[in-house]
Amino acid sequence: MADYDYLIKFLALGDSGVGKTSFLHRYTDNTFTGQFISTVGIDFKEKKVVYKSARGGFGGRGQRVLLQLWDTAGQERFRSLTTAFFRDAMGFILIFDITNEQSFLNIRDWLSQLKVHAYCDAPDIILCGNKADLENRRQVSTARAKQLADQLGLPYFETSACTSTHVEKSVDCLLDMVMTRVGSSVDVDSLPTEYSGGGLTLDHTSANGVASYCGGNC
């Protein structure tokens, strides 16, 4: 019997060098090296968390969640490999670098990839403007990024793997979005497989709906 109730897979997406690997290391290990090593293909980190709805969803009991956070290579030559993992992910962390305007402009391209390869037409996605600690090198304003996020209907966070700013908060928001979908889903077959522990299947009849964990930020 597995020691978790749900296995949830998140995928970090974005151009090479935006800080996806550092973001995931900060969230899972609370570490930061600052050394850039390009991800080759795909890698992943894991973290166990306890999710509990503010309004007593899932019978009021905290759900033990094993998060698998997949780190994808941003280079075009790995695109066919990384997109093969899109369909197995239940949530997506779309990251750009606030000091690199081109990584911001490429957001729509990454979203178009998701529309083709994700498990459904409207998967749960958050948008993160990373490297917020490098304010003196900023090329993308907060207002501009928020405007795009609003147009796309995505929660937006400015994050820093270096200082840990909003890293945990952003992932918590995505987890809440996904668990809300799990708790309210009337069609379990529409979800990716392997999202329950111990060989159990998702049982939407036992869920009472899930409150928003991050309030207006989501």
Contacts in CASP RR format, 6 or more apart in sequence:
PFRMAT RR
TARGET T0000
AUTHOR 0000-0000-0000
METHOD contacts of the structure
MODEL  1
MADYDYLIKFLALGDSGVGKTSFLHRYTDNTFTGQFISTVGIDFKEKKVV
YKSARGGFGGRGQRVLLQLWDTAGQERFRSLTTAFFRDAMGFILIFDITN
EQSFLNIRDWLSQLKVHAYCDAPDIILCGNKADLENRRQVSTARAKQLAD
QLGLPYFETSACTSTHVEKSVDCLLDMVMTRVGSSVDVDSLPTEYSGGGL
TLDHTSANGVASYCGGNC
1 198 0 8 1.000
2 66 0 8 1.000
2 197 0 8 1.000
2 198 0 8 1.000
2 199 0 8 1.000
3 64 0 8 1.000
4 48 0 8 1.000
4 64 0 8 1.000
4 65 0 8 1.000
4 66 0 8 1.000
4 197 0 8 1.000
5 63 0 8 1.000
5 64 0 8 1.000
5 65 0 8 1.000
5 196 0 8 1.000
5 197 0 8 1.000
5 200 0 8 1.000
6 51 0 8 1.000
6 63 0 8 1.000
6 64 0 8 1.000
6 65 0 8 1.000
6 66 0 8 1.000
6 179 0 8 1.000
6 182 0 8 1.000
6 195 0 8 1.000
6 196 0 8 1.000
6 197 0 8 1.000
7 65 0 8 1.000
7 66 0 8 1.000
7 68 0 8 1.000
7 194 0 8 1.000
7 195 0 8 1.000
7 196 0 8 1.000
7 197 0 8 1.000
8 65 0 8 1.000
8 66 0 8 1.000
8 67 0 8 1.000
8 68 0 8 1.000
8 90 0 8 1.000
8 91 0 8 1.000
8 175 0 8 1.000
8 178 0 8 1.000
8 179 0 8 1.000
8 195 0 8 1.000
9 67 0 8 1.000
9 68 0 8 1.000
9 69 0 8 1.000
9 70 0 8 1.000
9 88 0 8 1.000
9 89 0 8 1.000
9 90 0 8 1.000
9 91 0 8 1.000
9 192 0 8 1.000
9 194 0 8 1.000
10 67 0 8 1.000
10 68 0 8 1.000
10 69 0 8 1.000
10 70 0 8 1.000
10 89 0 8 1.000
10 90 0 8 1.000
10 91 0 8 1.000
10 92 0 8 1.000
10 93 0 8 1.000
10 171 0 8 1.000
10 174 0 8 1.000
11 70 0 8 1.000
11 72 0 8 1.000
11 85 0 8 1.000
11 86 0 8 1.000
11 89 0 8 1.000
11 91 0 8 1.000
11 92 0 8 1.000
11 93 0 8 1.000
12 20 0 8 1.000
12 23 0 8 1.000
12 24 0 8 1.000
12 69 0 8 1.000
12 70 0 8 1.000
12 71 0 8 1.000
12 72 0 8 1.000
12 92 0 8 1.000
12 93 0 8 1.000
12 95 0 8 1.000
13 20 0 8 1.000
13 72 0 8 1.000
13 74 0 8 1.000
13 82 0 8 1.000
13 92 0 8 1.000
13 93 0 8 1.000
13 94 0 8 1.000
13 95 0 8 1.000
13 110 0 8 1.000
13 113 0 8 1.000
13 114 0 8 1.000
14 20 0 8 1.000
14 72 0 8 1.000
14 74 0 8 1.000
14 94 0 8 1.000
14 95 0 8 1.000
14 96 0 8 1.000
14 103 0 8 1.000
14 106 0 8 1.000
14 110 0 8 1.000
15 74 0 8 1.000
15 96 0 8 1.000
15 97 0 8 1.000
15 100 0 8 1.000
15 102 0 8 1.000
15 103 0 8 1.000
15 106 0 8 1.000
16 38 0 8 1.000
16 39 0 8 1.000
16 73 0 8 1.000
16 74 0 8 1.000
16 75 0 8 1.000
17 36 0 8 1.000
17 38 0 8 1.000
17 74 0 8 1.000
17 97 0 8 1.000
17 100 0 8 1.000
17 103 0 8 1.000
18 95 0 8 1.000
18 96 0 8 1.000
18 97 0 8 1.000
18 100 0 8 1.000
18 103 0 8 1.000
18 130 0 8 1.000
18 131 0 8 1.000
19 95 0 8 1.000
19 97 0 8 1.000
19 130 0 8 1.000
19 131 0 8 1.000
19 161 0 8 1.000
20 39 0 8 1.000
20 71 0 8 1.000
20 72 0 8 1.000
20 74 0 8 1.000
20 93 0 8 1.000
20 95 0 8 1.000
21 37 0 8 1.000
21 39 0 8 1.000
21 43 0 8 1.000
21 71 0 8 1.000
22 32 0 8 1.000
22 33 0 8 1.000
22 34 0 8 1.000
22 161 0 8 1.000
22 162 0 8 1.000
23 93 0 8 1.000
23 95 0 8 1.000
23 128 0 8 1.000
23 130 0 8 1.000
23 159 0 8 1.000
23 161 0 8 1.000
23 167 0 8 1.000
24 45 0 8 1.000
24 69 0 8 1.000
24 71 0 8 1.000
25 31 0 8 1.000
25 32 0 8 1.000
25 33 0 8 1.000
25 45 0 8 1.000
25 161 0 8 1.000
26 32 0 8 1.000
26 161 0 8 1.000
26 164 0 8 1.000
26 167 0 8 1.000
27 45 0 8 1.000
27 47 0 8 1.000
27 69 0 8 1.000
27 167 0 8 1.000
27 168 0 8 1.000
27 171 0 8 1.000
28 45 0 8 1.000
28 46 0 8 1.000
28 47 0 8 1.000
28 69 0 8 1.000
29 45 0 8 1.000
30 164 0 8 1.000
32 161 0 8 1.000
32 162 0 8 1.000
32 164 0 8 1.000
34 162 0 8 1.000
38 73 0 8 1.000
38 75 0 8 1.000
39 71 0 8 1.000
39 72 0 8 1.000
39 73 0 8 1.000
39 74 0 8 1.000
40 73 0 8 1.000
40 78 0 8 1.000
41 72 0 8 1.000
41 73 0 8 1.000
41 78 0 8 1.000
41 81 0 8 1.000
41 82 0 8 1.000
42 70 0 8 1.000
42 71 0 8 1.000
42 72 0 8 1.000
42 73 0 8 1.000
42 78 0 8 1.000
42 81 0 8 1.000
42 82 0 8 1.000
42 85 0 8 1.000
43 70 0 8 1.000
43 71 0 8 1.000
44 68 0 8 1.000
44 69 0 8 1.000
44 70 0 8 1.000
44 71 0 8 1.000
45 68 0 8 1.000
45 69 0 8 1.000
45 71 0 8 1.000
46 66 0 8 1.000
46 67 0 8 1.000
46 68 0 8 1.000
46 69 0 8 1.000
47 66 0 8 1.000
47 67 0 8 1.000
47 69 0 8 1.000
48 64 0 8 1.000
48 65 0 8 1.000
48 66 0 8 1.000
48 67 0 8 1.000
49 65 0 8 1.000
49 67 0 8 1.000
49 175 0 8 1.000
50 62 0 8 1.000
50 63 0 8 1.000
50 64 0 8 1.000
50 65 0 8 1.000
51 62 0 8 1.000
51 63 0 8 1.000
51 65 0 8 1.000
51 175 0 8 1.000
51 176 0 8 1.000
51 179 0 8 1.000
51 213 0 8 1.000
52 58 0 8 1.000
52 60 0 8 1.000
52 61 0 8 1.000
52 62 0 8 1.000
52 63 0 8 1.000
53 60 0 8 1.000
53 179 0 8 1.000
53 209 0 8 1.000
53 210 0 8 1.000
53 211 0 8 1.000
53 213 0 8 1.000
54 211 0 8 1.000
54 212 0 8 1.000
54 213 0 8 1.000
55 209 0 8 1.000
55 210 0 8 1.000
55 211 0 8 1.000
56 208 0 8 1.000
56 211 0 8 1.000
57 183 0 8 1.000
57 207 0 8 1.000
57 208 0 8 1.000
57 209 0 8 1.000
57 210 0 8 1.000
57 211 0 8 1.000
58 179 0 8 1.000
58 183 0 8 1.000
58 206 0 8 1.000
58 207 0 8 1.000
58 208 0 8 1.000
58 209 0 8 1.000
58 210 0 8 1.000
59 206 0 8 1.000
59 207 0 8 1.000
59 208 0 8 1.000
60 208 0 8 1.000
63 179 0 8 1.000
65 175 0 8 1.000
65 179 0 8 1.000
66 197 0 8 1.000
67 171 0 8 1.000
67 175 0 8 1.000
69 93 0 8 1.000
69 171 0 8 1.000
70 85 0 8 1.000
70 89 0 8 1.000
72 78 0 8 1.000
72 82 0 8 1.000
72 85 0 8 1.000
73 81 0 8 1.000
73 82 0 8 1.000
74 82 0 8 1.000
79 113 0 8 1.000
83 113 0 8 1.000
83 116 0 8 1.000
83 117 0 8 1.000
84 117 0 8 1.000
86 113 0 8 1.000
86 114 0 8 1.000
86 117 0 8 1.000
86 118 0 8 1.000
86 119 0 8 1.000
87 117 0 8 1.000
87 118 0 8 1.000
87 119 0 8 1.000
87 192 0 8 1.000
88 119 0 8 1.000
88 192 0 8 1.000
88 193 0 8 1.000
88 194 0 8 1.000
89 118 0 8 1.000
89 119 0 8 1.000
89 123 0 8 1.000
89 192 0 8 1.000
90 119 0 8 1.000
90 123 0 8 1.000
90 124 0 8 1.000
90 178 0 8 1.000
90 181 0 8 1.000
90 191 0 8 1.000
90 192 0 8 1.000
90 195 0 8 1.000
91 123 0 8 1.000
91 124 0 8 1.000
91 125 0 8 1.000
91 174 0 8 1.000
91 177 0 8 1.000
91 178 0 8 1.000
92 114 0 8 1.000
92 118 0 8 1.000
92 123 0 8 1.000
92 124 0 8 1.000
92 125 0 8 1.000
92 126 0 8 1.000
92 174 0 8 1.000
93 125 0 8 1.000
93 126 0 8 1.000
93 128 0 8 1.000
93 170 0 8 1.000
93 171 0 8 1.000
93 174 0 8 1.000
94 107 0 8 1.000
94 110 0 8 1.000
94 111 0 8 1.000
94 125 0 8 1.000
94 126 0 8 1.000
94 127 0 8 1.000
94 128 0 8 1.000
94 154 0 8 1.000
95 127 0 8 1.000
95 128 0 8 1.000
95 129 0 8 1.000
95 130 0 8 1.000
95 159 0 8 1.000
96 103 0 8 1.000
96 104 0 8 1.000
96 106 0 8 1.000
96 107 0 8 1.000
96 127 0 8 1.000
96 128 0 8 1.000
96 129 0 8 1.000
96 130 0 8 1.000
96 140 0 8 1.000
96 145 0 8 1.000
97 103 0 8 1.000
97 104 0 8 1.000
97 129 0 8 1.000
97 130 0 8 1.000
97 131 0 8 1.000
98 104 0 8 1.000
98 129 0 8 1.000
98 130 0 8 1.000
98 131 0 8 1.000
98 132 0 8 1.000
98 134 0 8 1.000
98 138 0 8 1.000
98 139 0 8 1.000
98 140 0 8 1.000
98 145 0 8 1.000
98 158 0 8 1.000
99 131 0 8 1.000
99 134 0 8 1.000
99 137 0 8 1.000
99 138 0 8 1.000
99 139 0 8 1.000
99 140 0 8 1.000
100 139 0 8 1.000
101 139 0 8 1.000
101 140 0 8 1.000
104 139 0 8 1.000
104 140 0 8 1.000
104 144 0 8 1.000
104 145 0 8 1.000
104 148 0 8 1.000
107 127 0 8 1.000
107 148 0 8 1.000
107 152 0 8 1.000
111 125 0 8 1.000
111 152 0 8 1.000
114 123 0 8 1.000
114 125 0 8 1.000
115 121 0 8 1.000
119 191 0 8 1.000
119 192 0 8 1.000
120 190 0 8 1.000
124 174 0 8 1.000
124 177 0 8 1.000
124 178 0 8 1.000
124 181 0 8 1.000
125 154 0 8 1.000
125 174 0 8 1.000
126 154 0 8 1.000
126 155 0 8 1.000
126 156 0 8 1.000
126 157 0 8 1.000
126 170 0 8 1.000
126 173 0 8 1.000
126 174 0 8 1.000
126 177 0 8 1.000
127 145 0 8 1.000
127 148 0 8 1.000
127 149 0 8 1.000
127 152 0 8 1.000
127 154 0 8 1.000
127 155 0 8 1.000
127 156 0 8 1.000
127 157 0 8 1.000
128 156 0 8 1.000
128 157 0 8 1.000
128 158 0 8 1.000
128 159 0 8 1.000
128 166 0 8 1.000
128 170 0 8 1.000
129 140 0 8 1.000
129 145 0 8 1.000
129 156 0 8 1.000
129 157 0 8 1.000
129 158 0 8 1.000
129 159 0 8 1.000
130 159 0 8 1.000
130 160 0 8 1.000
130 161 0 8 1.000
131 137 0 8 1.000
131 160 0 8 1.000
131 161 0 8 1.000
131 162 0 8 1.000
132 158 0 8 1.000
132 159 0 8 1.000
132 160 0 8 1.000
132 163 0 8 1.000
132 165 0 8 1.000
132 166 0 8 1.000
133 160 0 8 1.000
133 162 0 8 1.000
133 163 0 8 1.000
133 165 0 8 1.000
142 158 0 8 1.000
145 156 0 8 1.000
145 158 0 8 1.000
146 156 0 8 1.000
149 155 0 8 1.000
149 156 0 8 1.000
150 156 0 8 1.000
155 170 0 8 1.000
155 173 0 8 1.000
155 174 0 8 1.000
155 177 0 8 1.000
155 214 0 8 1.000
155 217 0 8 1.000
155 218 0 8 1.000
157 166 0 8 1.000
157 169 0 8 1.000
157 170 0 8 1.000
157 173 0 8 1.000
157 217 0 8 1.000
158 165 0 8 1.000
158 166 0 8 1.000
159 165 0 8 1.000
159 166 0 8 1.000
159 167 0 8 1.000
159 170 0 8 1.000
160 166 0 8 1.000
160 167 0 8 1.000
161 167 0 8 1.000
169 214 0 8 1.000
169 217 0 8 1.000
172 213 0 8 1.000
172 214 0 8 1.000
173 213 0 8 1.000
173 214 0 8 1.000
173 217 0 8 1.000
173 218 0 8 1.000
175 213 0 8 1.000
176 210 0 8 1.000
176 212 0 8 1.000
176 213 0 8 1.000
176 214 0 8 1.000
176 218 0 8 1.000
177 218 0 8 1.000
179 210 0 8 1.000
180 209 0 8 1.000
180 210 0 8 1.000
180 212 0 8 1.000
181 191 0 8 1.000
182 191 0 8 1.000
182 195 0 8 1.000
182 202 0 8 1.000
182 204 0 8 1.000
182 207 0 8 1.000
182 210 0 8 1.000
183 204 0 8 1.000
183 207 0 8 1.000
183 209 0 8 1.000
183 210 0 8 1.000
184 204 0 8 1.000
184 207 0 8 1.000
184 209 0 8 1.000
184 210 0 8 1.000
185 191 0 8 1.000
185 202 0 8 1.000
185 204 0 8 1.000
186 204 0 8 1.000
188 201 0 8 1.000
188 202 0 8 1.000
188 203 0 8 1.000
188 204 0 8 1.000
191 202 0 8 1.000
195 202 0 8 1.000
196 202 0 8 1.000
212 218 0 8 1.000
END
